[in-house]
Each structure stands twice: as C-alpha cells, then as structure tokens.
Amino acid sequence: MSAEAADREAATSSRPCTPPQTSWFEFVLEEALLEQHLQKPSPDPPPVQLIVQFLEQASKPSVNEQNQVQPPPDNKRNRILKLLALKVAAHLKWDLDVLEKSLSVPVLNMLLNELLCISKVPPGTKHVDVDLSSLPPTTAMAILLYNRWAIRTIVQSSFPVKQVKPGPPQLNVMNHIQQEKELTENILKVLKEQAADSILVLEGALKLNKDLYVHTIRTLDLLAMEPGMVNGETESSTAGLKISAEEIQCQVCYDLGAIYFQQGSTNTAVHEKAKEKFFKTKELIAKNGSSSLHFTIDEERLAGYCQACEVLTSSSDDASQQATPYSKIHSCMKSGKYQDLVKIFLEDNLTLSLPEQFRQSVLRELFQKAQQGNDALDEVCFKVCVCNTVCDVLQGRIIDIQFCQLFLKPSKEKIDFLLEVCSGSINLENASEELKRRMAAFLKNLCLGMEDLQFVFMISSHELFIKLLKDDERKLLIDQMRKRSPRINLCTKPVTSFYDIPASASVNIGQLEHQLILSVDPWRIRQILIELHGMTSERQFWMISNKWEVPNVYGSVILGIKDSLTRDLVYILMAKGLHCCAIKDFVHAKQLFAACLELVTEFSPKLRQVMLNEMLLLDIYTHEAGAGASGERPPSDLISRVRGYLEMRVPDIPLRQVIAEECVAFLLNWCENEYLTMQVPLPLVQTNPYVKLGQLLAATCKELPGPKESRRTAKDLWEVVVQICSVSNQHKRGNDGRVSLIKHRESTLGIMYRSELLSFIKKLREPLVLTTILSLFVKLHNVREDIVNDIAAEHISIWPSSIPNLQSVDFEAVAITVKELVSYALTINANNHFWLIIQADIYFATNQYSAALHYYLQAGAVCSDFFNKMVPPDVYTDQVIKRMIKCCSLLNCHTQLLLLLMSE
C-alpha cells in the first residue's frame, strides 16, 4: 500500500486516530499464537480477548465530513481485522466452551456470522432448507457451529444469573452495559424464534455420518487470497482441521439433549427425546474415550441430566420395578401426596442417599407453592425442613436459617414431630459416638433456646434425650436454665437466644429479598417492602433482581417518585405484572396491575393512565389466548376501550408503541374494518403509522369484492409498502477515485422499518388480511426485472404492475419477507391451498424441486379430499401443472410425470 493510499484509508476509517497500518494487530496475533505453541504464559490481553478487540475495531461506525454517523465501511482494514478475529478463533480450534466463557453473546454472534460469510453460506438462506451433505465440509461445519451455539445460548439464558452488585454509578459504563444488554436480548429473541430450525439442522447433522473439517489459520489465509490463487483447496474434502463423525455426533447429541431437557418444562413428552440424546452421548463417550482433541463434555453434568431424565420419564411400571428415592419424590410432588413425601425424607435420614442440594431444592419448591396461596403446604414445609435440619445435624453441617424462623413460635405438635424425626434418624445401637455427640448437642442447644419450660420438659423427658445425655450433663443443663432466669419462669421473661444476635439482621434481609423475588401476591409484596424499609433505608429494593424491567418510557416517571417505599412498590408491581404477561400468567398479572392502579390513583394521574393502558393490553392478550382462540368475538366493552385508546388525546402520557400496534392488530383480526376505514380520526392516521397501515389494509380488504376502479386504497397501500421496502442510496468516492453506491437496508423513507412491518403482520390472524398483504409482497417480488419464475397469489391483479424507480427497492429483503410471511401464514392455516401454492412457487423459483412438488401436491390434496374429487382449475392452473411436470422430470419421478400428463 502506498503512502497516499494509506492516508486515504485512514481518512475513511471509523477512527481517524488509528494508524493506517494493520501490522500491529497481525504482530500481536502472531506473538500470541507463538507463545501458545511454545507453552509460555499467555500474553496480555489473552488470545481470546483479541477477538473482541479486532471485531470492535472492525464494527466502529465512521463519521463523514458532515459529522454524520455511518455504518462501518467495507474496506481492506476492516476485512483484515475480521479475518484476524477468525484466525484467533481458529487457533482456539473453535472450542465453544472457551469462546462462550470469554465472549459476550453479541461478539460471538458477530464472529460466527463472519464465519458463515467466509464459509460461503448464502446470506438470507434458512439453514434448515440447506442439504448439509451437498455442501463443502467447512461450510457444513460452519452451519453446525452456528446452530450449536444458538441452542447452547438459549439453554444458558434459561439459567438464573447471579446479580452483580453495582459499583459507583458511571454514566458511560451504565450506557454501555444497557446497550449490550438490549443487544443480547434482541439476539436471544431471534435465536428463540429460530430454535425449531436450529434443532432440525442438528437433527439432520446426526444423519450425515461423515467426517467434517473446520477452518484453520491456513484455510482462512487461502480464502483471503485472490480467487485464482486458491486452486480449489478450501473446497476439497481434506482442507482444514478434521473433526470425526463420532465427535460431531457426541457433541450434537449433548446439545440437543440440553435443549430438549429445557423444553421439557412446558412439554413433558420432550423429556423422552432428551433422555435418548443424553444416553447416546454417554454411549459415544464410553466408546471413544472421555477426553477428545476437539471437544469436552462435563461428565458430571451429563450424569445429572441422565439421572433427571430417568426420573422424569419413568412410567408406573418402571416405578414399581426399581423405585429410586428421586422417582418417588417426583411422583409425590406431581400427584400432591405430600405426607408420603415427608415419609421418604424421614427414611432417607437413615440412609443419607439424597444430596443436600436436592433436599434444599425440594424444600424451595414447596415454599414457593405455599407462598402462591396453598396454605395447606405450610405444615409440609415445616416437616420437610425439620427432616433436612436433622440430616444436617448428623452430617455436621450448619443449621439453616429457615428452621430457626419456623421454630420462633414452637408448639406441642412441632416439638412432637421434631422428636419423632430425631428418634427415627439415628439407630443408637449401631450409631458412632460422633453421631450421638452431634444429636445430643443439637437437643441440648434446642432446650437452651426455648422460652417455655413446658417445651423444655417435653424434650428433656424424652427417651432419646435421656439415652444421649448422661446424668451429669442433664443436671448441668438444668443449672444453666436456672441461672438464665432467677424465678425459673421462662414464660414471663424473654430469653436471648443465639439467633437473636444483631448479625442476623443481614440474614433476615436476604431471606426477605428472596421472598420478594418469588412472591406474586401484591399484599405480600407490600408487607415485605414495609419490613425491608424498616430494617434499612440505604437500599433500592427495585434493583435486587435483574428480571425486573419496565420500559424506559415508564422508568423515568416511576423513579421520579420521591418516597422510596412507594417508588419500590410501584416499580416492582409493574415489573412483575409485565413479566407475568410475558409468560402468559394473566391471572397474577391482573392482580398485580390492579394493585398498582389502586396505588398510583392516589397521587399520579399520569401513572394512573399508564396502568389503564397496560390493563387494556393485558385484556387483549387474555381474550386472544382464551375465548378468542376458539373464535369467540370479544365483548363490545373491550372493543370500545381499544377505540378509546387509539383516540386518546391526554398530553404528557408516556406511551408504548406495542399497545397501539396490538390495538390495530386486534381490530383487524376481528374485522372492525368499518371503524378503521370511516370512523378513525384523521389526526390519528397522520401521527400513528400503525393506524395508517391498519386503515389502508381494512379499506383494501373491504373493497376486494368491488369493481377494479374502486380500489384506489390498494394503490395507496402499495405505495406505503414500497416506501418501507425502499433503500436510501448514497454515493461515496473510494480510494481508487471511483464512485461506489452504498445501500442502507433499514431506510427511514417509509412510515416504519421493514422489521417493524413484519412484526406487525405476524400479529394478524384474519385470513383475508393475511392474503391481502401476502399478495402485495408477492406482486412486489414479481415486479423485479430479472425475475425468471413468477409467484402466483390470490387477488394479485389489484396491485400496480410497475414501479417508477426499481433501483430504490431492496428486492432481496422483499424475497426474504415473502418467505417469512408465507411460513407464518401456514402456521395460522396449514390447509389454505392458495398459501400452499405460494410456498410451492417459492421453492420452484429457488430450484428446490422436491419441496416444490411436495407443496403442489399438498395444495391439491387439501382442496380435493385427498384427490377423491377434481382439483379446482383455479388451484391447478396451466402454470402449476407445467411446473409440476418440470419438477417430476428433473427429479426422475417418471410415474408421477405420467399421471400428471394424463390429468392434463
């Protein structure tokens, strides 16, 4: 590179102060790799952190001469930086365990997308539609790596995250953390939407049964060369690092087992699949050895998964043949036989086969159920807690604080049960002296902590107590009791126990915070907050859980409340209500929102209106998930409230865009076309893009049966969608002096972004509305000049047949949108033959003839009672039949071809 060219490169880069040469980065990488090979201490920063540095440098936005921020340029410097990041990952042999521990989700997502790009995976292609066996080994391995990471990330996100204590507030650090958090959530949302496809890709990988290759530093260097210098080496079957078929199957089985196990919480049948995958993993590890060159599996975790699957999938026959304590406990929890559960715990106090963590997890689940309103479980919680405490005593562990809290107010029944557990947990004839000593100390300390002599006498006169303590020890205990109270009246004068020392305050705060996180009862939440604020005034309790989030438009208003108790209560009630909405627990969400509404009505009209808006959205969700799912129309009151929200003109009220979006979708789904077309206020149409889009859709659907001349609204809708799918073009002079064209996908020319339009359409369920918008995008796809195979659709003739400026439309994005829309439409009604024909035409246009023929036949089957009747001619048109014949011919399906020719 010449000096002038270097200067121009630096001027167009995202950071003008960065030296134009990239040799420093290459030097650092080479040094890191060299030291790793020579087994010297790791450089600073470690190799994996170089990925972050390289990708951050490559993704820095640039600033033009007008100080306008632009996307990072696709120049040589950035390409080298991305290649260096891939080289570091290749040096680490693409070990996902190492990469996931050191890289955030956004950085690892960027890295794997670069791997897909350099491995020649076509952008916008669904991995599930690709035949892995037909791809080069490195390309197939790149797809596997990405989908394995996607599944692992989804599983990892379901685990609880320990809250990091916030340090001193720094605005720039907080903004960076918030941006990374939002970006991570957006990526997770996309990964979860594509989870089913990723699972299918990995299931397909298990059928490959052949070795694959992953990119090394050398193959990456070859890919970075000029095309004429590669000589096809990277496309061959031996380029890169070899990963055997057994290693691939082992890792994929483990990852699939993990995602199936996670899904089993909502679908118990999936546990069978998880069990199959985990046991297959164990079989492969036993066959090939526990340690491999290219992957590591946590065998302790795998053993835990296998044990859990055995319990969760055991049938009644299995339970009768080999009933383990785990399966018995699982059965009792599932059937509600809690007395049998207590019996199992009591029996296990002798055998000590259940781990401490498992005992505590069962107790936590019981406490959680009790806090949700099941008062009958209070006694069960106490009994299980006593069994766990006696078990802890015998094993020399510290007594849990929960036992101390439950024993603050002892009763005759509690003392009787405690003594029964103590007697049943130790066999005095065979027990060691150490166990006897521990039990005796426990009973003695219990007596010293009692305030009522009646309870002390119950313990000291028990057979077990007399056998464990000698006469001298019992007399010493009585003397200690007398010294504690001169009148020997422990009922009238409280005695300070070990658990009343001041240090227990922090423990109590932690216990209350734990209850606050778990509780969904508004009254209980209020009581806990009152207790916490009585203990300390320095804490902000709305921050104790990272799952409590409210939209930013609400947060500024809520955090402006001066009273700290009210602020915490409003924030937590709203955050818990929104979380319950997200997980479709609408009953608790309504209780929380109602309590919050009652609270804010007293002091804030603004927050009162916010809560009314959220309760409207909740009612929409509740109806759509309940009566609406079976086709029952919503009550007129709900429709009136939806209209009232859209027409609301209260100033300074923070509004969430999703509420307007759901309201418009709600009206379209229930055919309120008259209101959207004729009655919605004009200012609302001009200010709210979703209302404008809804009005145009409603008017177009309303006029579909009418004459062609009356479809002016169809043209208006067409122009709005064309604008949304248009790209803004900018010209830029490159280093060589030539002018290049830069396209920005998400243009601001339209009333909303394409991604927002797609999200809105996926809230629609009315067939006519879906058919209308689908036919519009199909027509827009067909308008393209270089299109070879048109896609057919219903009502396609109502749209204009040309666009004045074809170059302004992002047809690649249009094609992707058509695919996503028809896939979504078929989830609403898989038997709509017009939608099936569109899906078939898409596959035909992309040369996927087997899939195309499948959907053509399916369309004919659904409208002819599986070909017992004639297929209507508007379904099997001449074009469809010709395409089916071509599919049969190219697939060598001669029998089907003959039948089609006869039918034609």
Salt bridges, closest charged atoms under 4 A:
ASP74 OD1 - ARG79 NH1 3.34
ASP97 OD1 - ARG152 NH2 2.62
GLU100 OE1 - ARG152 NH2 2.89
GLU114 OE2 - LYS82 NZ 3.59
GLU180 OE1 - HIS176 NE2 3.97
GLU203 OE1 - LYS277 NZ 3.20
ASP211 OD2 - LYS242 NZ 3.28
ASP221 OD1 - LYS87 NZ 2.55
GLU233 OE2 - ARG218 NH1 2.60
GLU235 OE2 - LYS120 NZ 3.09
GLU247 OE1 - HIS294 ND1 2.86
ASP255 OD2 - ARG148 NE 2.59
ASP255 OD1 - ARG152 NH1 3.43
ASP348 OD2 - ARG359 NH2 2.97
GLU356 OE1 - ARG397 NE 3.60
GLU365 OE2 - LYS369 NZ 3.96
GLU379 OE2 - LYS383 NZ 3.10
ASP392 OD1 - ARG397 NH2 2.86
ASP416 OD2 - LYS412 NZ 3.10
GLU433 OE2 - LYS436 NZ 3.92
GLU434 OE2 - ARG437 NH2 2.48
GLU434 OE2 - ARG438 NE 3.14
GLU463 OE2 - LYS467 NZ 2.93
ASP471 OD1 - ARG474 NH2 2.30
GLU513 OE2 - ARG539 NH2 2.55
GLU531 OE2 - ARG524 NH1 3.99
GLU549 OE2 - LYS181 NZ 2.56
ASP568 OD2 - HIS533 NE2 2.85
ASP585 OD2 - HIS588 ND1 2.78
GLU614 OE1 - ARG656 NH2 2.96
ASP619 OD1 - LYS590 NZ 3.12
ASP619 OD2 - ARG641 NH1 2.73
GLU624 OE2 - HIS623 ND1 3.29
GLU624 OE1 - ARG765 NH1 2.48
GLU661 OE2 - LYS763 NZ 3.93
GLU662 OE2 - LYS763 NZ 3.42
GLU672 OE2 - ARG633 NH2 2.82
GLU672 OE1 - ARG643 NH2 2.78
GLU674 OE1 - LYS702 NZ 3.18
ASP736 OD2 - ARG738 NE 2.67
ASP786 OD1 - ARG784 NE 2.81
GLU794 OE2 - HIS795 NE2 3.78
ASP810 OD2 - ARG745 NE 2.49
GLU812 OE1 - ARG745 NH2 3.01
GLU820 OE1 - LYS762 NZ 3.24
ASP841 OD1 - ARG883 NH1 3.10
